[in-house]
Amino acid sequence: MKIAQRMSAMKPSATIGMKVKADELKKQGKSVLSFAVGEPDFPTPDNVIEAAKAAMDRGETKYTAGSGTTELKEAICAATQRDLGLQYSPSQVVVSNGAKHSLMNIAQVMCDPGDEVIIIAPYWVTYPEQVTFTGANPVVVETHASDDFQPDLSAVRSAVTGRTVSIILNSPSNPTGCVYEREVIEGIAEIAVEHDLAIISDEIYKHIIFDGAEHVSPATLGDEVKERTILVDGVAKTYAMTGWRIGWMIGPETFVKRAGALQEQATACPNSIAQAATVEALNGPQDSVEEMRAEFERRRDFVVERLREIPGVTCATPRGAFYAFPDISEHYGRTLGGREITGSLEMSEYLLEEALISLVPGSAFGADDYIRLSFATSMEDIDGGLSRFKAALE
């Protein structure tokens, strides 16, 4: 059976891959502690669950409009006004099956073969895969822990060519937890305006910020920038609703209309019950958002302190999201558990097989000196996992 040539470039998700390996070991009766998947361990808030039940009782189990219900789009616009001070209309919103789906829709609608998209590294594993799938080329701009992973604006400017169509931003960042400074966002916005580029701003972690850091959305920097910015968000991280699969894009009406047409042909519509639940998540009490954020900050402090106690490991302090991104490259060249550690993949495999802790290699994020550790899990597991981590390297 023929398989399209474009599929040869599509790699499996590294985060999901590590989870699968961990699950296989668990089935063998081994006590694996997993820090691979970015999934809050908190339950979905009760009011959201009750809203889903009520929607089913009302019989809201049929198809909706392909790009989402008007009620949910209005709730998204109201939440965006509340959180960012930005006004949008429902016609500028497409609701999708998670923010990842929104990002794929954007790539498909925006990119032609040969186009270029600037991506800041370390990057979320899916960004370059989605760009490559369209036949476009990801152009990576590297950042460094010594600069708190802030992009160098001169490097971003140098990456722009006549084929560049957009820049993808993710702040707070997966995997680093970096929150881009206002002057960085302003500088990238200036570059986008100068070269007539779109800005794709993935703000899925915008409510998970620590130390009083400021989340700056490029769309807040004036109408000229807003008109070329596509916001991507969802309820997975903020409301512990990963399995509900609701995300969205907000942007210029002409672009969003095309994305809606694509989605209608691909999926018909997002889940009707999850859409009703999301209306309640956005419009209802927001107490749980702060409770989860505060707990993530407490875990962040614990994780960073413990990582820095491990010889040969350094770790920048994440100011958002729920990931630590320690540099473990000082251990490269060692032989551990009978294997030579030459990079993050070998280190991750060693830690999984020998220490029974599941982490994601930094190579999947374009940064081989690091590994990603999610602290969206219990303090008990974090404590046990970090003890195993330290022992495995000692």
C-alpha beads as a LAMMPS data file, in Angstrom:
LAMMPS data file: protein, C-alpha beads

394 atoms
393 bonds

1 atom types
1 bond types

-500.0 500.0 xlo xhi
-500.0 500.0 ylo yhi
-500.0 500.0 zlo zhi

Masses

1 110.0

Atoms # bond

1 1 1 0.000 0.000 0.000
2 1 1 1.392 3.394 -0.984
3 1 1 2.312 5.854 1.754
4 1 1 2.660 9.531 0.883
5 1 1 6.238 10.748 0.723
6 1 1 5.524 13.612 3.135
7 1 1 4.897 11.059 5.902
8 1 1 8.541 10.006 5.830
9 1 1 9.486 13.253 7.542
10 1 1 6.845 12.988 10.279
11 1 1 8.374 11.785 13.569
12 1 1 6.416 10.315 16.470
13 1 1 5.941 12.607 19.481
14 1 1 8.855 12.161 21.873
15 1 1 6.713 12.985 24.892
16 1 1 4.091 10.404 24.000
17 1 1 6.824 7.935 23.088
18 1 1 8.414 8.127 26.529
19 1 1 5.004 7.690 28.148
20 1 1 4.401 4.546 26.095
21 1 1 7.751 3.089 27.150
22 1 1 7.013 3.889 30.790
23 1 1 3.585 2.272 30.522
24 1 1 5.150 -0.896 29.086
25 1 1 7.478 -1.148 32.082
26 1 1 4.549 -0.565 34.437
27 1 1 2.708 -3.480 32.828
28 1 1 5.729 -5.610 33.736
29 1 1 5.127 -4.714 37.379
30 1 1 7.897 -2.132 37.659
31 1 1 7.414 1.008 39.728
32 1 1 8.005 3.692 37.102
33 1 1 7.676 7.369 38.012
34 1 1 6.742 9.398 34.954
35 1 1 7.680 13.043 34.405
36 1 1 7.369 12.904 30.624
37 1 1 3.882 14.200 29.830
38 1 1 2.718 17.769 30.432
39 1 1 -0.565 16.870 32.089
40 1 1 -1.751 18.472 35.342
41 1 1 -2.432 15.859 38.003
42 1 1 -5.332 17.876 39.420
43 1 1 -8.922 16.794 38.734
44 1 1 -11.024 18.864 36.354
45 1 1 -12.964 21.378 38.508
46 1 1 -16.345 20.107 39.726
47 1 1 -18.334 22.941 38.136
48 1 1 -16.913 22.035 34.731
49 1 1 -17.845 18.379 35.120
50 1 1 -21.353 19.329 36.257
51 1 1 -21.721 21.565 33.186
52 1 1 -20.845 18.619 30.953
53 1 1 -23.421 16.431 32.698
54 1 1 -26.062 19.134 32.327
55 1 1 -25.284 19.468 28.621
56 1 1 -25.813 15.737 28.141
57 1 1 -29.059 15.880 30.103
58 1 1 -30.217 18.666 27.771
59 1 1 -29.442 16.469 24.788
60 1 1 -26.531 18.556 23.506
61 1 1 -24.911 15.506 21.969
62 1 1 -25.233 16.375 18.289
63 1 1 -23.023 18.115 15.752
64 1 1 -22.295 21.772 16.369
65 1 1 -21.090 24.389 13.904
66 1 1 -17.792 23.229 12.435
67 1 1 -15.737 25.974 14.089
68 1 1 -17.498 25.772 17.459
69 1 1 -20.689 26.997 19.082
70 1 1 -21.487 30.698 19.225
71 1 1 -21.829 30.419 23.004
72 1 1 -18.285 29.094 23.369
73 1 1 -16.834 31.637 20.952
74 1 1 -18.474 34.408 22.965
75 1 1 -17.007 32.954 26.166
76 1 1 -13.551 32.841 24.556
77 1 1 -13.852 36.469 23.481
78 1 1 -14.983 37.486 26.974
79 1 1 -12.100 35.588 28.604
80 1 1 -9.602 37.172 26.198
81 1 1 -10.972 40.615 27.073
82 1 1 -10.668 39.783 30.776
83 1 1 -7.161 38.320 30.575
84 1 1 -5.491 40.438 27.888
85 1 1 -7.712 43.489 27.500
86 1 1 -8.287 42.625 23.830
87 1 1 -11.587 42.765 21.975
88 1 1 -12.427 40.130 19.383
89 1 1 -15.666 38.986 17.779
90 1 1 -16.852 35.360 17.548
91 1 1 -16.189 35.470 13.793
92 1 1 -12.464 35.696 14.630
93 1 1 -12.446 32.418 16.584
94 1 1 -12.122 28.787 15.517
95 1 1 -12.553 26.176 18.246
96 1 1 -10.607 22.975 17.599
97 1 1 -9.833 19.598 19.131
98 1 1 -7.095 20.998 21.344
99 1 1 -4.509 23.722 20.809
100 1 1 -2.306 21.253 18.892
101 1 1 -5.088 20.896 16.338
102 1 1 -5.350 24.688 16.116
103 1 1 -1.631 24.900 15.383
104 1 1 -1.880 22.252 12.665
105 1 1 -4.781 24.142 11.095
106 1 1 -2.678 27.315 11.084
107 1 1 0.281 25.564 9.455
108 1 1 -1.932 24.037 6.767
109 1 1 -3.681 27.303 5.951
110 1 1 -0.576 29.512 6.050
111 1 1 2.327 27.522 4.613
112 1 1 3.163 26.551 1.050
113 1 1 6.085 24.295 0.090
114 1 1 9.331 26.237 0.319
115 1 1 8.024 28.798 2.806
116 1 1 9.976 29.329 6.023
117 1 1 8.780 29.602 9.614
118 1 1 11.053 30.891 12.386
119 1 1 10.946 28.756 15.539
120 1 1 12.718 29.609 18.807
121 1 1 14.671 26.718 20.343
122 1 1 14.282 24.970 22.672
123 1 1 10.867 24.478 21.092
124 1 1 7.822 22.335 21.695
125 1 1 8.398 19.107 19.786
126 1 1 5.415 19.557 17.457
127 1 1 6.209 22.970 15.947
128 1 1 8.840 21.866 13.406
129 1 1 6.940 18.663 12.596
130 1 1 3.796 20.568 11.640
131 1 1 5.748 23.051 9.530
132 1 1 7.667 20.305 7.727
133 1 1 4.441 18.416 7.014
134 1 1 3.212 21.309 4.859
135 1 1 6.400 21.282 2.782
136 1 1 7.632 24.468 4.461
137 1 1 10.955 24.703 6.291
138 1 1 11.449 25.419 10.002
139 1 1 14.268 27.907 10.625
140 1 1 15.538 27.509 14.178
141 1 1 16.909 30.345 16.316
142 1 1 18.759 28.949 19.325
143 1 1 18.677 30.376 22.853
144 1 1 20.759 29.581 25.927
145 1 1 20.200 29.032 29.634
146 1 1 22.840 31.668 30.413
147 1 1 20.436 34.215 28.875
148 1 1 17.367 32.678 30.556
149 1 1 16.498 31.303 27.105
150 1 1 15.535 34.780 25.888
151 1 1 15.817 35.064 22.079
152 1 1 18.532 37.334 20.703
153 1 1 16.716 39.812 18.501
154 1 1 19.641 40.143 16.109
155 1 1 19.552 36.368 15.580
156 1 1 15.815 36.489 14.911
157 1 1 16.294 39.308 12.418
158 1 1 19.100 37.414 10.685
159 1 1 16.848 34.384 10.293
160 1 1 14.341 36.308 8.173
161 1 1 14.552 35.713 4.419
162 1 1 12.333 36.408 1.458
163 1 1 10.597 33.059 2.087
164 1 1 9.734 33.708 5.738
165 1 1 5.998 33.816 6.452
166 1 1 5.747 33.679 10.241
167 1 1 7.400 33.450 13.645
168 1 1 6.144 31.035 16.304
169 1 1 6.313 32.241 19.910
170 1 1 5.581 30.195 23.024
171 1 1 5.668 32.115 26.295
172 1 1 5.640 30.721 28.913
173 1 1 7.712 28.137 27.114
174 1 1 7.471 24.409 26.840
175 1 1 10.086 23.007 27.591
176 1 1 12.146 25.688 29.371
177 1 1 9.549 27.531 31.449
178 1 1 11.043 30.776 30.126
179 1 1 8.768 33.830 30.054
180 1 1 9.817 36.246 27.324
181 1 1 10.594 39.761 28.495
182 1 1 8.454 42.621 27.202
183 1 1 11.327 44.102 25.207
184 1 1 11.858 40.754 23.472
185 1 1 8.201 40.511 22.442
186 1 1 8.275 44.137 21.311
187 1 1 11.416 43.513 19.266
188 1 1 9.972 40.454 17.559
189 1 1 6.770 42.381 16.832
190 1 1 8.855 45.128 15.223
191 1 1 10.615 42.566 13.023
192 1 1 7.260 41.050 12.026
193 1 1 5.825 44.415 11.036
194 1 1 8.971 45.405 9.144
195 1 1 8.981 42.186 7.086
196 1 1 5.205 41.666 6.873
197 1 1 5.267 38.419 8.863
198 1 1 2.568 36.680 10.881
199 1 1 3.126 35.982 14.575
200 1 1 1.740 32.708 15.892
201 1 1 1.566 33.149 19.665
202 1 1 1.013 29.913 21.595
203 1 1 -0.223 31.117 24.995
204 1 1 -1.469 27.824 26.417
205 1 1 0.532 28.367 29.652
206 1 1 -0.223 32.061 30.155
207 1 1 -2.006 31.499 33.472
208 1 1 0.856 29.453 34.939
209 1 1 3.409 32.130 35.813
210 1 1 5.671 32.469 38.851
211 1 1 7.584 35.153 40.743
212 1 1 5.266 37.885 39.499
213 1 1 6.543 37.520 35.930
214 1 1 4.619 39.437 33.264
215 1 1 2.939 37.631 30.407
216 1 1 3.072 39.843 27.316
217 1 1 0.932 38.858 24.367
218 1 1 2.154 40.395 21.092
219 1 1 -1.459 41.153 20.188
220 1 1 -1.523 43.754 22.991
221 1 1 1.203 45.854 21.321
222 1 1 -1.085 47.892 19.089
223 1 1 -3.455 47.328 16.187
224 1 1 -0.708 46.872 13.586
225 1 1 0.691 43.925 15.533
226 1 1 -2.692 42.554 16.572
227 1 1 -3.777 42.344 12.929
228 1 1 -0.878 39.997 12.105
229 1 1 -1.029 37.913 15.308
230 1 1 -2.832 34.599 15.690
231 1 1 -3.415 33.656 19.318
232 1 1 -3.519 29.967 20.233
233 1 1 -4.892 28.819 23.580
234 1 1 -7.007 26.143 25.231
235 1 1 -8.270 24.731 28.506
236 1 1 -5.969 21.708 28.864
237 1 1 -3.328 23.206 31.153
238 1 1 -5.218 26.017 32.903
239 1 1 -8.234 23.944 33.938
240 1 1 -6.738 20.419 34.022
241 1 1 -8.827 19.460 30.973
242 1 1 -6.272 17.676 28.803
243 1 1 -8.620 14.857 27.782
244 1 1 -11.482 17.193 26.907
245 1 1 -9.551 18.325 23.801
246 1 1 -10.684 21.914 23.382
247 1 1 -8.384 24.630 22.057
248 1 1 -8.797 27.609 19.776
249 1 1 -7.219 30.189 17.540
250 1 1 -8.102 33.882 17.448
251 1 1 -6.962 36.053 14.574
252 1 1 -7.832 38.031 11.451
253 1 1 -11.283 37.092 10.187
254 1 1 -10.182 36.241 6.650
255 1 1 -7.545 33.791 7.891
256 1 1 -9.790 32.287 10.549
257 1 1 -12.563 31.711 7.988
258 1 1 -10.196 29.609 5.860
259 1 1 -9.074 27.655 8.926
260 1 1 -12.708 26.971 9.780
261 1 1 -13.364 25.641 6.282
262 1 1 -10.365 23.304 6.568
263 1 1 -11.548 22.009 9.922
264 1 1 -15.066 21.357 8.683
265 1 1 -13.655 19.039 6.030
266 1 1 -11.256 17.360 8.469
267 1 1 -13.284 16.787 11.634
268 1 1 -16.822 18.234 11.217
269 1 1 -16.708 19.902 14.662
270 1 1 -15.183 19.731 18.152
271 1 1 -16.850 17.597 20.809
272 1 1 -20.204 19.168 21.706
273 1 1 -20.159 18.175 25.383
274 1 1 -16.588 19.386 25.891
275 1 1 -17.549 22.706 24.317
276 1 1 -20.366 23.174 26.841
277 1 1 -17.976 22.309 29.675
278 1 1 -15.464 24.839 28.372
279 1 1 -18.070 27.610 28.481
280 1 1 -18.388 26.965 32.207
281 1 1 -14.611 26.763 32.660
282 1 1 -14.172 30.201 31.100
283 1 1 -17.264 31.909 32.526
284 1 1 -17.419 30.236 35.918
285 1 1 -15.359 30.686 39.121
286 1 1 -11.617 31.005 38.500
287 1 1 -10.437 30.065 42.009
288 1 1 -9.035 26.731 40.878
289 1 1 -6.748 28.457 38.362
290 1 1 -4.862 30.300 41.100
291 1 1 -4.861 27.266 43.394
292 1 1 -3.176 25.149 40.734
293 1 1 -0.753 27.924 39.800
294 1 1 0.338 28.348 43.426
295 1 1 0.879 24.612 43.809
296 1 1 2.932 24.484 40.616
297 1 1 5.101 27.304 41.962
298 1 1 5.666 25.396 45.217
299 1 1 6.685 22.327 43.243
300 1 1 8.923 24.429 40.990
301 1 1 10.874 25.698 43.985
302 1 1 11.337 22.175 45.315
303 1 1 12.382 20.704 41.970
304 1 1 14.957 23.379 41.137
305 1 1 16.530 23.183 44.600
306 1 1 16.819 19.401 44.424
307 1 1 18.198 19.390 40.875
308 1 1 20.910 21.846 41.836
309 1 1 22.047 19.483 44.585
310 1 1 22.976 16.854 41.982
311 1 1 26.660 17.053 40.932
312 1 1 27.097 17.906 37.259
313 1 1 23.532 19.213 36.840
314 1 1 22.577 22.849 36.372
315 1 1 19.068 24.208 36.017
316 1 1 17.728 27.644 35.133
317 1 1 14.729 28.727 37.191
318 1 1 11.534 28.374 35.134
319 1 1 9.196 31.342 35.535
320 1 1 6.181 29.691 33.988
321 1 1 4.555 26.442 32.789
322 1 1 5.354 23.281 34.781
323 1 1 8.650 22.029 33.393
324 1 1 12.243 22.036 34.572
325 1 1 14.899 21.820 31.865
326 1 1 18.169 20.815 33.531
327 1 1 21.494 20.703 31.694
328 1 1 22.998 17.244 32.185
329 1 1 25.689 17.470 29.497
330 1 1 28.533 17.312 32.051
331 1 1 27.707 13.614 32.370
332 1 1 28.103 12.932 28.647
333 1 1 31.019 10.624 27.957
334 1 1 30.415 8.570 31.087
335 1 1 29.463 4.910 31.064
336 1 1 26.368 4.313 33.167
337 1 1 24.558 1.014 33.500
338 1 1 26.866 -0.506 30.919
339 1 1 26.054 2.110 28.260
340 1 1 27.995 5.102 27.063
341 1 1 26.076 8.320 27.575
342 1 1 26.626 10.408 24.460
343 1 1 23.517 12.607 24.564
344 1 1 20.090 13.243 26.036
345 1 1 18.464 10.233 24.379
346 1 1 20.950 7.787 25.901
347 1 1 20.604 9.526 29.253
348 1 1 16.806 9.336 29.141
349 1 1 16.890 5.655 28.196
350 1 1 19.353 4.927 31.004
351 1 1 17.219 6.763 33.574
352 1 1 14.096 4.930 32.428
353 1 1 15.570 1.445 32.349
354 1 1 17.885 1.680 35.360
355 1 1 16.263 4.249 37.649
356 1 1 12.661 3.735 36.474
357 1 1 12.011 7.442 35.908
358 1 1 10.589 8.681 32.629
359 1 1 11.900 11.999 31.261
360 1 1 12.020 13.480 27.758
361 1 1 15.370 13.934 25.966
362 1 1 16.251 17.522 25.156
363 1 1 17.123 16.521 21.603
364 1 1 13.378 16.327 20.903
365 1 1 13.189 20.041 21.725
366 1 1 16.256 21.013 19.699
367 1 1 18.559 21.147 22.763
368 1 1 20.548 17.957 23.280
369 1 1 22.362 19.152 26.428
370 1 1 19.126 19.007 28.426
371 1 1 16.286 16.780 29.545
372 1 1 12.743 17.880 30.344
373 1 1 11.095 17.049 33.637
374 1 1 7.396 17.823 34.146
375 1 1 6.441 18.677 37.717
376 1 1 2.719 18.400 36.952
377 1 1 2.564 15.418 39.281
378 1 1 2.414 14.765 43.008
379 1 1 5.087 15.972 45.429
380 1 1 5.503 12.372 46.569
381 1 1 6.403 11.244 43.062
382 1 1 8.605 14.310 42.504
383 1 1 10.540 13.612 45.707
384 1 1 10.960 9.941 44.860
385 1 1 11.873 10.612 41.248
386 1 1 14.528 13.173 42.078
387 1 1 16.055 10.820 44.636
388 1 1 16.290 8.147 41.955
389 1 1 17.707 10.685 39.509
390 1 1 20.464 11.705 41.918
391 1 1 21.341 8.124 42.802
392 1 1 21.474 7.107 39.132
393 1 1 24.023 9.834 38.344
394 1 1 26.102 9.205 41.430

Bonds

1 1 1 2
2 1 2 3
3 1 3 4
4 1 4 5
5 1 5 6
6 1 6 7
7 1 7 8
8 1 8 9
9 1 9 10
10 1 10 11
11 1 11 12
12 1 12 13
13 1 13 14
14 1 14 15
15 1 15 16
16 1 16 17
17 1 17 18
18 1 18 19
19 1 19 20
20 1 20 21
21 1 21 22
22 1 22 23
23 1 23 24
24 1 24 25
25 1 25 26
26 1 26 27
27 1 27 28
28 1 28 29
29 1 29 30
30 1 30 31
31 1 31 32
32 1 32 33
33 1 33 34
34 1 34 35
35 1 35 36
36 1 36 37
37 1 37 38
38 1 38 39
39 1 39 40
40 1 40 41
41 1 41 42
42 1 42 43
43 1 43 44
44 1 44 45
45 1 45 46
46 1 46 47
47 1 47 48
48 1 48 49
49 1 49 50
50 1 50 51
51 1 51 52
52 1 52 53
53 1 53 54
54 1 54 55
55 1 55 56
56 1 56 57
57 1 57 58
58 1 58 59
59 1 59 60
60 1 60 61
61 1 61 62
62 1 62 63
63 1 63 64
64 1 64 65
65 1 65 66
66 1 66 67
67 1 67 68
68 1 68 69
69 1 69 70
70 1 70 71
71 1 71 72
72 1 72 73
73 1 73 74
74 1 74 75
75 1 75 76
76 1 76 77
77 1 77 78
78 1 78 79
79 1 79 80
80 1 80 81
81 1 81 82
82 1 82 83
83 1 83 84
84 1 84 85
85 1 85 86
86 1 86 87
87 1 87 88
88 1 88 89
89 1 89 90
90 1 90 91
91 1 91 92
92 1 92 93
93 1 93 94
94 1 94 95
95 1 95 96
96 1 96 97
97 1 97 98
98 1 98 99
99 1 99 100
100 1 100 101
101 1 101 102
102 1 102 103
103 1 103 104
104 1 104 105
105 1 105 106
106 1 106 107
107 1 107 108
108 1 108 109
109 1 109 110
110 1 110 111
111 1 111 112
112 1 112 113
113 1 113 114
114 1 114 115
115 1 115 116
116 1 116 117
117 1 117 118
118 1 118 119
119 1 119 120
120 1 120 121
121 1 121 122
122 1 122 123
123 1 123 124
124 1 124 125
125 1 125 126
126 1 126 127
127 1 127 128
128 1 128 129
129 1 129 130
130 1 130 131
131 1 131 132
132 1 132 133
133 1 133 134
134 1 134 135
135 1 135 136
136 1 136 137
137 1 137 138
138 1 138 139
139 1 139 140
140 1 140 141
141 1 141 142
142 1 142 143
143 1 143 144
144 1 144 145
145 1 145 146
146 1 146 147
147 1 147 148
148 1 148 149
149 1 149 150
150 1 150 151
151 1 151 152
152 1 152 153
153 1 153 154
154 1 154 155
155 1 155 156
156 1 156 157
157 1 157 158
158 1 158 159
159 1 159 160
160 1 160 161
161 1 161 162
162 1 162 163
163 1 163 164
164 1 164 165
165 1 165 166
166 1 166 167
167 1 167 168
168 1 168 169
169 1 169 170
170 1 170 171
171 1 171 172
172 1 172 173
173 1 173 174
174 1 174 175
175 1 175 176
176 1 176 177
177 1 177 178
178 1 178 179
179 1 179 180
180 1 180 181
181 1 181 182
182 1 182 183
183 1 183 184
184 1 184 185
185 1 185 186
186 1 186 187
187 1 187 188
188 1 188 189
189 1 189 190
190 1 190 191
191 1 191 192
192 1 192 193
193 1 193 194
194 1 194 195
195 1 195 196
196 1 196 197
197 1 197 198
198 1 198 199
199 1 199 200
200 1 200 201
201 1 201 202
202 1 202 203
203 1 203 204
204 1 204 205
205 1 205 206
206 1 206 207
207 1 207 208
208 1 208 209
209 1 209 210
210 1 210 211
211 1 211 212
212 1 212 213
213 1 213 214
214 1 214 215
215 1 215 216
216 1 216 217
217 1 217 218
218 1 218 219
219 1 219 220
220 1 220 221
221 1 221 222
222 1 222 223
223 1 223 224
224 1 224 225
225 1 225 226
226 1 226 227
227 1 227 228
228 1 228 229
229 1 229 230
230 1 230 231
231 1 231 232
232 1 232 233
233 1 233 234
234 1 234 235
235 1 235 236
236 1 236 237
237 1 237 238
238 1 238 239
239 1 239 240
240 1 240 241
241 1 241 242
242 1 242 243
243 1 243 244
244 1 244 245
245 1 245 246
246 1 246 247
247 1 247 248
248 1 248 249
249 1 249 250
250 1 250 251
251 1 251 252
252 1 252 253
253 1 253 254
254 1 254 255
255 1 255 256
256 1 256 257
257 1 257 258
258 1 258 259
259 1 259 260
260 1 260 261
261 1 261 262
262 1 262 263
263 1 263 264
264 1 264 265
265 1 265 266
266 1 266 267
267 1 267 268
268 1 268 269
269 1 269 270
270 1 270 271
271 1 271 272
272 1 272 273
273 1 273 274
274 1 274 275
275 1 275 276
276 1 276 277
277 1 277 278
278 1 278 279
279 1 279 280
280 1 280 281
281 1 281 282
282 1 282 283
283 1 283 284
284 1 284 285
285 1 285 286
286 1 286 287
287 1 287 288
288 1 288 289
289 1 289 290
290 1 290 291
291 1 291 292
292 1 292 293
293 1 293 294
294 1 294 295
295 1 295 296
296 1 296 297
297 1 297 298
298 1 298 299
299 1 299 300
300 1 300 301
301 1 301 302
302 1 302 303
303 1 303 304
304 1 304 305
305 1 305 306
306 1 306 307
307 1 307 308
308 1 308 309
309 1 309 310
310 1 310 311
311 1 311 312
312 1 312 313
313 1 313 314
314 1 314 315
315 1 315 316
316 1 316 317
317 1 317 318
318 1 318 319
319 1 319 320
320 1 320 321
321 1 321 322
322 1 322 323
323 1 323 324
324 1 324 325
325 1 325 326
326 1 326 327
327 1 327 328
328 1 328 329
329 1 329 330
330 1 330 331
331 1 331 332
332 1 332 333
333 1 333 334
334 1 334 335
335 1 335 336
336 1 336 337
337 1 337 338
338 1 338 339
339 1 339 340
340 1 340 341
341 1 341 342
342 1 342 343
343 1 343 344
344 1 344 345
345 1 345 346
346 1 346 347
347 1 347 348
348 1 348 349
349 1 349 350
350 1 350 351
351 1 351 352
352 1 352 353
353 1 353 354
354 1 354 355
355 1 355 356
356 1 356 357
357 1 357 358
358 1 358 359
359 1 359 360
360 1 360 361
361 1 361 362
362 1 362 363
363 1 363 364
364 1 364 365
365 1 365 366
366 1 366 367
367 1 367 368
368 1 368 369
369 1 369 370
370 1 370 371
371 1 371 372
372 1 372 373
373 1 373 374
374 1 374 375
375 1 375 376
376 1 376 377
377 1 377 378
378 1 378 379
379 1 379 380
380 1 380 381
381 1 381 382
382 1 382 383
383 1 383 384
384 1 384 385
385 1 385 386
386 1 386 387
387 1 387 388
388 1 388 389
389 1 389 390
390 1 390 391
391 1 391 392
392 1 392 393
393 1 393 394
